[in-house]
Amino acid sequence: MYLSAELYTQCYETLLRCSEFDSYDSLQAIFVTPELSIYQPRLPQANNKEGLVSQTIAYLVRQRLSDQRSVFPIFLDVLLKHCQPGDALRDKLQELRAQAEQKLNEIEAIDIPFVIVAMTRNQADALIAGTALDHPTVAAAERTRCEEFKEALEEHGINIANLPDSYGEAREDWRPQTSQKSAIHKIVWDIVDRINAQRSAAGSPLIRPKFLSSKFFDEDTKVETWGQLSQLGCVIIADAVSMFHPDLCHHLLHSEMSSNERVAMLVLSPVDPCTIPINQVIERAISSQMQRAFARFGLYLDKMCEFSAGDLRTLQRWLFSILPEVAETVQQRRANPSNLQLMQEQVGPELGMGDFLFGRRGG
């Protein structure tokens, strides 16, 4: 969502009158509120006040908080609070804030259902204590698999006694073993914010996660929720540890979500392959010798650049994912005669079927 040309001009001319734009430091100094502080280190710099104003507007109108409110009106609100009551500049900022809020918060968003298959803290306690497996409906094989899994976790250095600390009252409070600092709902929102920054710049509808985990597992709402999700589709992120809890496993199985082609599903392992010593050596070498490529992988999350593959299935899935996009890029470039000539010089003329079978080259 963008400002109209008229509204942009008014904002630009008004912000030029604000002393906060006299320097980059003075502009940064007002980004101290909880809602704005995250944007302070990312503010664009410019060689003059005019450039600082225009680049700041362009940057802030693209930003949204996790609740999808536009950041720019919040910024204008902070600016006007630095003005004295009765000041003409304050009145103008207040007017622009109201207009910008109305314009930028007209969100066209696509709600994407998310289901987090993760235990609550109470369920985690019961699984580790073994009481979750005491129900008569739990088969002996399930108990055996769970005990084997606990032993395997211990072998990988995961303290079983501390495992319940990764879970909370809500399923979205689960903090994956591979990222203990962030709950899964925050991890999802952080990625959505990055995606929406690109979609907003392109004028595309934003996406908005809608967490339905509680309804998915609630006895009173689960059947209706399963029916809705089977039609709409959804994203399921499952904790591999929680899959050993019989209640969660049975609910997921009976929902039939895993076999639905409309459903995207990820099962997250508690063991990070990057913690394996040989993989750490490889990562350090690549990050130092191929810094730009590693930035594509680790910072920009470019799917075309992957360094964490460790098995055949990952290789196969990566090729299946990126080859159609590469083919489209090559096709577009081949359409340019100069590009086609360059390719022919590099690999020679294309062979016909007979040439290919009998080893003949053109020319």
Secondary structure, 3 states (H helix, E strand, C coil): CCCCHHHHHHHHHHHCCCHHHCCHHHHHCCCCCCCCHHHHHHCCCCCCHHHHHHHHHHHHCCCECCCCCEHHHHHHHHHHHCCCCCCHHHHHHHHHHHHHHHHHCCCCEEEEEEEEECCCHHHHHHHHHCHHHCCCCCCHHHHHHHHHHHHHHHHCCCCHHHHHHHCCCCHHHCCCCCCCCCCHHHHHHHHHHHHHHHHHHCCCCEEEEEECHHHHHCCCCHHHHHHHHHHHCEEEEEECCHHHCHHHHHHHHHHCHHHCCCEEEEEECCCCHHHCHHHHHHHHHHHHHCHHHHHHHHCCCCCCCCCCCCCHHHHHHHHHHHHHHHHHHHHHHHCCHHHHHHHHHHHCCCCCHHHHHHCCCCC
